[in-house]
Each structure stands twice: as structure tokens, then as C-alpha cells.
Amino acid sequence: MTATTAPSATSMETKPRPWWLMLINGILAVIVGAVMLWGTLMNKVDLYFLLIWFLGFWWLIRGIFEIVYMFIDHTAWGWKLFMGIVSILAGSYILMYPVVSALALPKIFVWVLGFWGLMEGIILLIMAFKGGGWGAGILGALAIIFGFVLLANAYVAGMGLAFLWTASLFALVGGVILIVRAFQARTP
């Protein structure tokens, strides 16, 4: 009898994500990033609540996509399920309580996003080492840096504004990379 060893995180084969799912995710990220960067023509209070709603929808849709993808590719399904549930819960809470979320942004919201960035970054780095490509590796490293920066500075005055700028740049760059990767992954 030969002993079998469990596959490591980098030796498991994964199915590629459907290109259209990556494209939709990238387009949503670009829209959210653009609104967060160039939406200053609106009233600041309206813009702030609009961003809260966008982030709520973003996390809700992202969580649903993560769980749907879990059924397409069963590898690391525990991480995908965990991230999907966390994203759905965070998005649902924000959509149900936008005013509370807006008031809690400098403290609680930054912590949630920091942990989400760390988890998302770890998942993307694992995917990159399993053949996900340079885009997943870059996004993973950026997400981990983003998560650490937020967690380390959660109680610094003005962190809410820094959070908005950092999140908008991350969404914009990440969305463009996802769109490019989607068209690269598309098979004719």
C-alpha cells in the first residue's frame, strides 16, 4: 500500500473562472472605482451615501459570484465559501443599514474591509501560484497591502477619507486588470 499525501495549495489543479464572470467583476470594479474617484460633482453627503450603497451592492454581488464559482471549481471551496458568506453578510448589512454603516465607516467599516482585503489577497495569491497568472498575483499582493494598511491605521483620524481613495484606486486598477484577464482567458 502506498501512502497518499494531501495535495498542497500550489499543486492542486483548478478550473479557470469563466471569462464572462471575470469580465462582469472587472466592469463592476471599474464603475465603483470611477464613481469613488470622480464623483465629486455631487453633493458630498449624497455622494457618501451613494458610495455606501455601491459598496453594499459590490460586496453582495462579489459574495454571490464567489459562491457560484465554488460550484464550478471545487478546489479550496472552504475559502470560497467563507469569502462569499463574509461578502454577502457585509453587503447585506450595508444595504439594510446605510446610515449606521456611514457613521461607523471610520472604525468598524475599515476593520471589515481590512480583513476582507487580507483574505481576498491570500486567495488571489494562492490562485496565482496555481496558474491564475500575473493578474491574480498582483491583485493578491495589492489586496494584502491594502488590508494591512487599513488594519494598522483604523483609529487614525481621517482614515475614512484615506480609505475611500485607497479603495477607489484598488477597485479601478483591479477592475482594469480583471477586464484584460477576462479577454485573455476568453476562448474563441
C-alpha positions as CSV (number, residue, x, y, z in Angstrom):
1,M,0.0,0.0,0.0
2,T,1.3,3.5,-0.8
3,A,0.5,6.4,1.4
4,T,-1.1,9.3,-0.4
5,T,-0.4,12.8,0.6
6,A,-2.8,15.6,0.5
7,P,-2.1,18.0,-2.3
8,S,-0.6,21.3,-1.4
9,A,-2.2,24.6,-2.2
10,T,0.1,25.1,-5.2
11,S,-0.2,21.6,-6.6
12,M,-4.0,21.4,-6.9
13,E,-5.4,21.8,-10.4
14,T,-8.1,24.4,-10.7
15,K,-10.6,25.2,-13.4
16,P,-10.3,28.6,-14.8
17,R,-13.0,31.1,-14.0
18,P,-15.5,31.7,-16.8
19,W,-14.2,34.7,-18.7
20,W,-17.6,36.4,-18.6
21,L,-17.7,36.2,-14.8
22,M,-14.3,37.8,-14.6
23,L,-15.4,40.5,-17.1
24,I,-18.5,41.4,-15.2
25,N,-16.5,41.6,-12.0
26,G,-13.9,43.8,-13.7
27,I,-16.6,46.1,-15.1
28,L,-18.3,46.5,-11.7
29,A,-14.9,47.3,-10.1
30,V,-14.1,50.0,-12.7
31,I,-17.6,51.5,-12.2
32,V,-17.2,51.6,-8.4
33,G,-13.7,52.9,-8.6
34,A,-14.6,55.7,-11.1
35,V,-17.6,56.8,-9.1
36,M,-15.5,56.9,-6.0
37,L,-12.7,58.9,-7.7
38,W,-14.6,61.3,-9.9
39,G,-18.0,61.7,-8.3
40,T,-17.1,65.0,-6.6
41,L,-19.6,66.9,-8.7
42,M,-22.5,65.7,-6.5
43,N,-23.3,66.9,-3.1
44,K,-20.8,65.4,-0.6
45,V,-23.5,63.8,1.6
46,D,-25.3,62.3,-1.4
47,L,-22.0,61.0,-2.8
48,Y,-21.1,59.5,0.5
49,F,-24.4,57.5,0.7
50,L,-24.1,56.6,-2.9
51,L,-20.7,55.1,-2.2
52,I,-22.1,53.2,0.8
53,W,-24.8,51.7,-1.5
54,F,-22.3,50.9,-4.2
55,L,-20.0,49.1,-1.7
56,G,-23.0,47.2,-0.3
57,F,-24.0,46.0,-3.8
58,W,-20.4,45.3,-4.6
59,W,-19.9,43.1,-1.7
60,L,-23.2,41.4,-2.1
61,I,-22.6,40.6,-5.8
62,R,-19.0,39.7,-5.2
63,G,-20.1,37.2,-2.5
64,I,-22.7,35.7,-4.8
65,F,-20.1,35.3,-7.6
66,E,-17.7,33.7,-5.2
67,I,-20.2,31.1,-4.1
68,V,-21.3,30.4,-7.7
69,Y,-17.7,29.9,-8.7
70,M,-17.3,27.5,-5.7
71,F,-19.7,25.2,-7.6
72,I,-17.7,25.5,-10.8
73,D,-14.3,24.9,-9.3
74,H,-14.4,22.8,-6.1
75,T,-10.8,23.3,-5.1
76,A,-10.3,25.5,-2.0
77,W,-14.1,25.5,-1.7
78,G,-13.9,26.3,2.0
79,W,-12.1,29.6,1.4
80,K,-14.5,30.5,-1.4
81,L,-17.5,29.7,0.8
82,F,-16.0,31.7,3.7
83,M,-15.2,34.8,1.5
84,G,-18.6,34.5,-0.2
85,I,-20.5,34.4,3.1
86,V,-18.5,37.3,4.6
87,S,-19.0,39.4,1.5
88,I,-22.8,38.7,1.4
89,L,-23.2,39.4,5.1
90,A,-21.2,42.7,4.8
91,G,-23.0,43.8,1.7
92,S,-26.4,42.9,3.1
93,Y,-25.7,44.8,6.4
94,I,-24.6,47.9,4.5
95,L,-27.7,47.8,2.3
96,M,-30.1,47.3,5.3
97,Y,-28.4,49.9,7.5
98,P,-26.7,52.5,5.2
99,V,-26.8,55.3,7.8
100,V,-25.3,53.2,10.5
101,S,-22.7,52.0,8.1
102,A,-21.9,55.5,7.0
103,L,-21.5,56.6,10.6
104,A,-19.4,53.6,11.5
105,L,-17.1,53.8,8.5
106,P,-14.0,55.3,10.2
107,K,-13.9,52.5,12.7
108,I,-15.8,49.3,12.0
109,F,-16.0,49.5,8.3
110,V,-12.3,50.0,7.9
111,W,-11.7,46.9,10.0
112,V,-14.1,44.8,7.9
113,L,-12.5,45.9,4.7
114,G,-9.0,45.4,6.1
115,F,-9.8,41.8,6.9
116,W,-11.6,41.3,3.6
117,G,-8.5,42.6,1.8
118,L,-6.2,40.2,3.6
119,M,-8.4,37.2,2.9
120,E,-9.0,38.2,-0.7
121,G,-5.3,38.8,-1.2
122,I,-4.4,35.3,0.3
123,I,-6.9,33.7,-2.0
124,L,-5.7,35.6,-5.1
125,L,-2.0,34.7,-4.3
126,I,-2.9,31.0,-3.9
127,M,-4.8,31.2,-7.3
128,A,-1.7,32.9,-8.9
129,F,0.6,30.1,-7.7
130,K,-1.9,27.5,-9.1
131,G,-1.7,29.0,-12.5
132,G,-4.0,32.0,-12.2
133,G,-1.5,34.3,-13.8
134,W,0.2,37.5,-13.1
135,G,-3.0,39.5,-12.7
136,A,-4.2,37.4,-9.8
137,G,-0.7,37.7,-8.2
138,I,-0.6,41.5,-8.5
139,L,-4.2,41.8,-7.2
140,G,-3.4,39.5,-4.3
141,A,-0.3,41.5,-3.3
142,L,-2.2,44.8,-3.6
143,A,-5.1,43.4,-1.5
144,I,-2.8,42.2,1.2
145,I,-1.0,45.5,1.4
146,F,-4.4,47.3,1.3
147,G,-5.7,45.1,4.2
148,F,-2.6,45.7,6.3
149,V,-2.6,49.5,5.8
150,L,-6.3,49.7,6.8
151,L,-5.9,47.5,9.9
152,A,-2.8,49.3,11.0
153,N,-4.4,52.7,10.7
154,A,-8.0,52.0,11.6
155,Y,-8.1,54.5,14.5
156,V,-6.1,57.3,12.8
157,A,-8.1,60.5,12.3
158,G,-9.1,60.9,8.7
159,M,-8.8,57.2,7.9
160,G,-12.3,57.3,6.3
161,L,-11.1,59.6,3.6
162,A,-7.9,57.7,3.0
163,F,-10.0,54.5,2.9
164,L,-12.1,56.0,0.1
165,W,-9.2,57.0,-2.0
166,T,-7.3,53.7,-1.5
167,A,-10.4,51.6,-2.2
168,S,-11.2,53.6,-5.3
169,L,-7.7,53.2,-6.7
170,F,-7.7,49.5,-5.8
171,A,-11.1,49.0,-7.5
172,L,-10.1,50.9,-10.6
173,V,-6.8,49.2,-11.1
174,G,-8.1,45.8,-10.2
175,G,-11.1,46.2,-12.5
176,V,-8.9,47.1,-15.5
177,I,-6.7,44.0,-14.7
178,L,-9.7,41.8,-14.5
179,I,-11.1,43.1,-17.8
180,V,-7.8,42.5,-19.5
181,R,-7.5,39.0,-18.0
182,A,-11.1,38.2,-19.0
183,F,-10.4,38.9,-22.6
184,Q,-7.1,36.9,-22.4
185,A,-9.0,33.9,-20.9
186,R,-11.8,34.1,-23.5
187,T,-11.6,31.2,-25.9
188,P,-12.8,31.9,-29.4
